Amino acid sequence: DARVTQTPRHKVTEMGQEVTMRCQPILGHNTVFWYRQTMMQGLELLAYFRNRAPLDDSGMPKDRFSAEMPDATLATLKIQPSEPRDSAVYFCASGLVSGFAQYFGPGTRLTVL
Amino acid sequence: TQLLKQSPQFLSIQEGENLTVYCNSSSVFSSLQWYRQEPGEGPVLLVTVVTGGEVKKLKRLTFQFGDARKDSSLHITAAQPGDTGLYLCARGGSNYKLTFGKGTLLTVNP
């Protein structure tokens, strides 16, 4: 049963601390997406990769957020320094370049105090 | 600018009732997807529609894509508590990017 996995599932941190979220896409999927979900804004695309290359990170605050794919089995989203307004659920999704279907992980719930 | 408008925002019904939720845009979709998200989980793809007028059925769920490809509806027959969740529509864009609506939060009470 192939699934996208994300770690950690929950993270509570203090303002100013660095946060790293990790995602393991489904084996064989060559596109990876990072989303942020809040009550106010809904599900927003932050960044996405195709074949490990970043294609679009226009949804991401550049000064504090960074996304990387060091290899085909790992995608990371880093926030440094974190701020209370970053509190949200962050989802990773993966898919195949041949279609629109995206498969979401369970999310990382981030709380910045 | 909200590209996709979903209505209603909230819906609470009794088990056994029928319901319809809507997804609308002022511009044409190349494709549209419906997802369901349960509490504490990520969205799960239910269906993709690409052809104007297309109707797809998934058990008690019926999805319709408008003839002009600017709107879509999801109809649930005889709703069950297991149908509770956030229903999201998403339009396909360039480079297989998806833009999501804010969703309809459905609660089916036993």
Interface residues (C-beta under 8 A of the other chain):
Chain A: V4 T31 F33 Q41 G42 L43 L45 Y48 R50 L55 D56 F91 A93 G95 V97 G99 F100 A101 Q102 Y103 F104 G105 P106 G107
Chain B: S31 Q33 G40 E41 G42 P43 V44 L45 T48 L88 G92 N95 Y96 K97 L98 T99 F100 G101 K102 G103
